[in-house]
Amino acid sequence: MNTRNYSATIVIDPSGSEGSSNQMIPMLTELIGQAEGEVKKVEELGQHDFAYPTKKNFTKGTYLKFDITGTPETPYKIREKLRLEKKVDRVLIECSN
């Protein structure tokens, strides 16, 4: 099997108690596992203001970095699963091989 290493940066909406990073990390890890990815490391990068806010009341987000291994199709599957999550605002997945 052809496995690759990926770095995924996921930005979540920090508003509301149901969207805290402590609760989102296990849920996101499970979704990545469902997309045939294996999470090696999770790092919380904290809250940062957006240079270009997309919504008036959403000017900053909590950044989470996941180090993942998976197949070449894994990034596409992760994006498809995260697209349905309301608390996830932005997703960036890079190959780190």
N, C-alpha and C positions, 0 to 999 in steps of 0.2 A: 504494500500500500504506500502511496506517495503522500507523506505527511509534511506539512510546512508549519513554520512558526509565524504567528500573527500577533500584532499589538492592536488592541481595540480600545479606543477612547470613546466613552459613552457619556453624554451630558444629560442629566436628569433635572427635572423641575423641583427645586427645593421647597416649594410652598406646600403646606399641608403636612399633617403628621404621618399620613400613610405613605408619603414619599421620601422618608428619611433614608439616607444612604445605608444605614445599618439594616434596614428592612429590604432595601432594593438589591443589595449585593447578593444575598442567597437566591432571590428570585431571578436575577439576571444570570447567575451562575447556572441555575437549573435550565433556563432557556438556551444558554450556549451549549449545554450538554445535550439537549434535545436536537440541536442543530449539528450534532456529530462533532462538537468541539470539546476539548478538554482544557479547563482553566488551570494554568500552572501558578499564577500569581495575580493578586488583586491589590491595587494601590489606590487609595482615595487621595485625589489631588486638591480637594477643597473647592470652595466657591470662588468663581471669577465672574466679573462683569463681561458682557458681550460687547464686542466692538460694533456689531450691527444687530441690534435686537429685532427679532421677527414679530414679537407681540408687544403691545404697549405695557402690559403689567408683568412681563417676563423679561427682565433686563439682565439677570445673572442666573447661572446654573451651577450645579455640583458636578464636577468632573471625576469620572472613575476610569482607571486604566486597567485593562485585563490583558495578561499575557496568555495566549491560547495556542494550542497545537490542533491541527485538523487537516482535512483534505482540501484540495483546491476549491471545492464547492462550498466549504464551510462559511466563508464570509457572506456569500449570497444568502445562504439559509439563515444566518444570524440576522441579517438586515430584514429579511422577510418576517421573522418572528418578532423583532423589536418594533417593526412598523405599527403593530397593533397595540403597543403599550402606550397609554396616555401620558405617563410620567417621563418617558424617554423623548427628548427633544432632538438630539443630534447623535449620529454614529459615524465614526471614522475608523476604518479597519485597514491596516497596512501590513504587508508581508515583511517580516523582519529576518528573512534568511539571507 
